[in-house]
Amino acid sequence: MTRRHTMYCMLTCAILGSSFVVSRSIVAYPILTGQAIRYALAALALFALVLRERARIHPSGGEIVRLALVAATGLVGFNLLLLYSLKHADPAVIATIVGVSPLLLALLGPLQKGRRPAPRLLGAAAVVVVGAALVSGFGAHDTKGLVAAVGVLLCEAAFSLLAAPLLPRLGPVRVSAWSTALAVPLLLVLLPFTAERPRLPDPSEAAAVAFLGLILTVVAFVCWYTGVAGLGVDRAGVFVALVPVFALITAAIVDRALPGPAKITGVLLVGAGLLIAAAGSTSRVKQDGCNAPRSSSAPEGSPASPGNSASSSACTTGVSTSPGPT
C-alpha cells in the first residue's frame, strides 16, 4: 500500500511540474476568470465521480467550514498571493521559498496529530529543500515579494494540512470535489474588486483551461490526497520537492536547454533526501501502517479504495503489507 501511495504522490508532482508548459500558454487570459472556469470544470467532473459511488456520505457543517478553508487558502489564496508576489520577486525566488514546504509539512503534519516529528524525516526534508532551492535558483526581490511568497508557502501547506483530517471519512474524491466547488464562488466574489475584465477564452485558451481543470486539478488533487491519506502529511510532503525537478526536466525537453551544474546537483540532493526518507519509513510503516487514514467511501478499484480483506487481516496480526519505500 505504501508503495502505491508513493506512486500517487510522484504522479502528482510530475503533473504539476510539467504543467508550466500549458500554464505559460494562457498568461494573457484573465487569471481569476480562468481559475474559476478551471475549478468549475474540475468540480463537475469530481462530483460525477462521487455520484457513481454507492456510499452516500455528505460533509457536516464543520467539515464544510474546513473545506471552505481549504478552498480559500490552498486554491484561491495561493493563486492571488502568487500573482502579487510575481510583481515583486522573480519566479525563482518564489519557487525557492515555496520549496520549504516539505520541511514545513514534516514538522506540522505530526504536530497536528499530537506526535513528535520524526528526526530522520526532518533531516530528509531539509536535504530536499536545499536540493529544490538549487533547482529553482534565486533572483531579484523586494520585501513585499518575500512576504507574499511566504504567504504562498503557507497556503501550499494549508492545502494538505487542512484537508488531512477530512480524508478518513470523506475520501480524496469528495474532499477534492467540495474544495474546488467552493473555490468558484470565492473567485467570482473577488472579481468586482479587481481590474480584471472577464471574457470567453479562444480555442487554444479553452483547451489549456480544460487541461488544467480536468488533468491538473482532478487527477492531481485526487492522487495527492490519496497519497496523503496513505502516507500522512509529513511523508507525502517530502515529495513536493519533485515538482521543480519535473519542471526542470520538462523545460530541458521543451526548450532544448540542458540544466547547469547547480541544478543537476539540486536534483541529486532531492533524490538523496527521498532515499533518506524511504530508509526511515519502513519501521514506521510496520508500527502504524494499519492505522493510516482510509476512505470508506471510494469505489472498489479507485485510487482511494480502502484495499482488500487480505491486507485488513494482515493488519490485525501486526504484519506489514507495505514493504518498500514510502
N, C-alpha and C positions, 0 to 999 in steps of 0.2 A: 504493500500500500504506500509506503513512504517513497519508494522509487517512482510510483505512478504520480504522486503529488509533486514530486520534484520535477517531473517532465512537464506538468501543467504550469509550474512557475517559470520554467525555462521557455516554454512556448509563449507565455505572456510577454516575457522580456524580449523575445525575438520579434513578436508582432509590434510591440511598442518601439523597439529600436529601429526597425525597418520602416516604420510608418512615416518618418520625416519626408520621404520621397513624395508621398501623397500630400502631406500637410503643407509642404512648401509650394505645391501647385495651386493652393487656394488662399495664398496670403492676401490677395486683393479682395477677397469676399468678406462681407461684414461678419466679424467674429462672433458676436452674440447670436446673430441670426443663424449662422452656420452651426454653432453649438446646439442651439435649440432644435434645429431640424435633425441634427445628428442624434441627440438623446431621445427625441420623439420616435424616430425610426427604430432605435435600439429598444425602447420601451415596448413598442408594438410587437417586435419580434420576440422579446423576452416573455411578455405576457401570453403570447401564443404558445410558448413552451410550457408556461405554468398551467394553461388550460388543458394541456394534454396529460397532465399528471392526474393520477387517481385521487391522491390526497387533496383535500380542500382545507388548506391552512391559511388563515388571514392574520396579518400583523395586528397586535394590540395597539392601544393608544400610545403607550410608552414606546413601543417598537417603531411606530410611525414617526414619533419625535426623533428617535435616534436615526432613522432612515433619512429624515429631512436634514439632520445634521451632517450625515454622510454626503448628501447631495450639495448642501450649502458650502461645505469645506472641500471635500475631495474632488468635486466636479466644478461647481460654479466659482468658488473662491480660488481654487487652483488656477483656473483659466484667467480670471480677472487680475490676480496678482502677477501671473506670468506675463501678461500683456504690459502691465505697468512697469515691471522690473526690466523688461526688454528696452524700455525707453531710457533707462538709466544705467544699464550694465550690458556688457557683451554676453551673448548666449553661453559662451564657455564658462563665464563666472557663475551664471545661474545654474548651469549643469553641474558644476563642481560643488556648489552649496547643496543642491538637491541630492547630490551623491552621498551626502552624510546620512541619508535616510536609512540604510542598513544598520548603521550604528545606533540610530535613534530607536528603531524598531526592536533591535536586540536588547536594548535597555528597558524600554517602556512596555514591550509585549509581556514579559514575565511579571513586571510590577503590576500590570493591570489584573493579573490572575493571583496576585498575592504571593508570588515566589521570587526568589533572588535570580538575577540574570546569570546565565552560565558564563564563567570567565573565559572558557575556550571560545564560545560563540562571540563574545565581545571582542576577543582578540582577532578572530576571523573577520568580523565586521570591520574592525579598524583597518585590516590589511586591504580588504576590497574597497574601502573608502579611499585609501591612498591610491590604489590602482585606478579607480574610477576618475579621480581627480587628474591623474596623469593622462588618461584617455581624453577627458573633456578639455583639459588645458585651462588657461587663465586669460584674462583680458582686462580692459578698462571698465571702471565702475565709479559710482559715487555712493554716498551714504543712503540715499533713497533706494537706489538699486539693490544694495546689500540687504536693507531691511525688508524690502519686498521679496527678495529671493529667499530670505529666511521664512517669510510667510508662505511662500510656495512649498518650502520644505515641510513646514508644519501641516499644511493641507494635504500634502502627499502622505504623511504619516497617519493623519486622521482618517484617510480613506480606508486604511486597513484596521486601525485600532478601534474606530467606532463601529465598524461592521462586524468585527470578530465575534462579539457576544451574541449576535443575531444568527450566526450561521448554523449552530446546532439545531435550532427549531425551524427556521425559515428556509435554510439551504441557500447555496450560491445563486441559483436562478432567481428566486424571489427577492433576495437582497439586491441583486443587480437590477431587476425589473422595477422595483419600487424606488430605488435611488435615482435611476435615470428618469423615471416618470416625474418624480418630484423636482428634478433639476429644471425641467422645461418651464413651468410657471415662474420659477425664481429668475431664470434668464429673461423671460418676457417682461417681468415687472421692472427689471433694470433698464430695459431699452429706452424708455422715455427720459431717463436721466443721463443718457449718453448722446453723442452727436451722430450715432450710427443711423443710417437710413436703410431699413430692410429692403431687399429686392430678391427676385427669383434668381436662382443660380442658372448659369448657362449649362449646356450639356456636359462639358468637362468638369465643371464645378459640382454639378449634381452627382456625377459618378464618383468624384472624390469624397463628397459628404456621405454618400451612401456607403462607400467603403469604410469610412471612419465610424459610421454608425453600426453597420452590420458585422464588420470584422473586428475592427479595433475595439469597439465597445462591447458588443455581445460576446464574441468569442474570448477576448482578452479578459473581460470582467469576470465571466463565469469560470474561466480557467484559473484566474488569480485567486478568487475567493474559494475555489475548490482546494487549491494548494494551501491557502491559509488555514482552512478547516482541518486539513490533514496534518500539516506540519507545525502549525502555530505561527503567530505573527513574527516571533523572533527568528525562527529558522527560515521561514519564507522570505523575510525581509532581506536576508543576505543576497538573494538572487537579483534584487533590484539593481545591483551594480553591473549586471549583464546588459542592461538597457543601452548605456553608452558604448559598450563593446559591440553589440549588434549594430548600433548606429554607425560606428566606425567601419565595420565590415561592409555594410550596405553602401556607405559613402565611397569606400575604396572601389567597389564594383561599379557603381553607377557613374561616379566621376572619374574613374580610371586613374586614381591617385593613390600611391602607396603611402601608408602612415609612416611617420618618423620614428626614431628610436625610443623617444619618451613615451609615445602612445603604445608602442609594442611592449615596452616594459610594463606599462599600466595594465595591459591585457594579461600579461603573465602574473602580475600581482593579484588581479581579480581571480584568476584560476587557482593560485596558491591559497587565497583566502577561502574559496569554496571547498578546496580539499581539506583545509583545517576544520571547517565547519562540518564536513562529512565525517571526518575521523572522530569528532567529538559527539556525534549524534547517535551512533549505534547503541551505546549503553543506555541513552535516554529513551530510545525507541523501545528497548526491552522493558524499561521501567514504566513508561507512561503511554506507550503506543496504543494500548487498548482504551485509554481514556481520551483519545483525540476526538474533538467535536465531529459529529457526523450528521448529515442531513437525513431526516426520516421522511422527507417529502419528495425526494428526487425519484424520477422513474428508473426502473431497472435498466442497467447498462449505460446510464448517463454519467458524465464526469463526477456528478455529486452523489452517485449511488452509494448507499451505506456499505456495500460489499455483500459477500455471501455468508452462508451459515458456517462454512468451514473456518473462515477467519474469526467469526464470533466465538466458536467453540474453542479455538486455539487461544483466544484471549483469556477465557475463563481458566485455562490451565497455566497461564503465565508464559506461554511460548510466543516469541515474536514471529509474526508472519511478514515482517518488513525488513529483510536483510538488505544490505547495500547502502549506498549513500543517501543523504536526505534529499 
